[in-house]
C-alpha cells in the first residue's frame, strides 16, 4: 500500500513532523508566473520527494496564473524543484473562475515543460458522472488529467460541508466508491490516488474539527476517524486501488 501524507502550509511552524510516511508539503503558491513560498515552510521540508503547488494569493484562491506564460511559470517551478530535490510536483489549483478550455490549454504547456524531468500529478475535486454544484469541479476533466499527468489525487472529502449541506458524513463510503468507479473510466487504477481526511466540521460554527481533537460524546457524523479511513482502504484495495493520500499532517493521532 502506498500512502502519502499531505502537509498544509498553514500548520504551526513549531509543530513536530512525523515522517513515518512520505510527506507532500503544499508550500508554494502560484501568483501570476511567480512562485511564493509560505514562511511556515522555510527550512522545514528539505528531504521530501513530493512538493505541492497551489494557487492561494492573499488568503484566497486566485486564477491570476492563467494570465501568465505557462512556460515561464514552469521554469520557476523547475528551479524550486531542483533546489528542494523534489521529483514529484502535485498541482492543486482550486476555486478557479475560468473555462475548461482555458485551464487545459494553460496546463498542457505547463505540464509538458515539467514532465520530462519530474513526475507531475494533479489534485482534483471528487465527482462522479453527475454535474456537481461546485463549478470549479466541473471544469476539471478526469480524462484530460489522466492523459497529461502522472497521477490524479482525488479529494474524496467535503461531501457534506456547512452551511451548504445538511449535517452528514464528510466522505461517505458509497460516495467515495462511486467517485473512484467514475475515475476508472478515464484513468488506470495505478494512476488514481484517493484522498482520506482526518477532520470534520462543527455545524454550529462551520469550523474544522481535527480528528485528534474530536470528542466522541458529541456523536458528530462529519468527523473522519481512523476507523473510517481503514474501512475505505480495505474496500478500495479489494477493487485494485492501492494509492492514497491523507489530508493532513497533524490532524490525527493514528494515521491508518
Helices and strands as residue ranges (DSSP letters): E 2-8, E 22-31, E 34-37, G 39-41, E 50-54, E 56-57, E 60-61, G 64-67, H 70-84, E 88-92, H 100-115, E 119-125, H 135-138, H 142-148, E 152-155, H 173-183, G 189-191, E 192-197, E 199-201, E 208-210, G 211-213, G 216-218, H 226-238, E 243-247
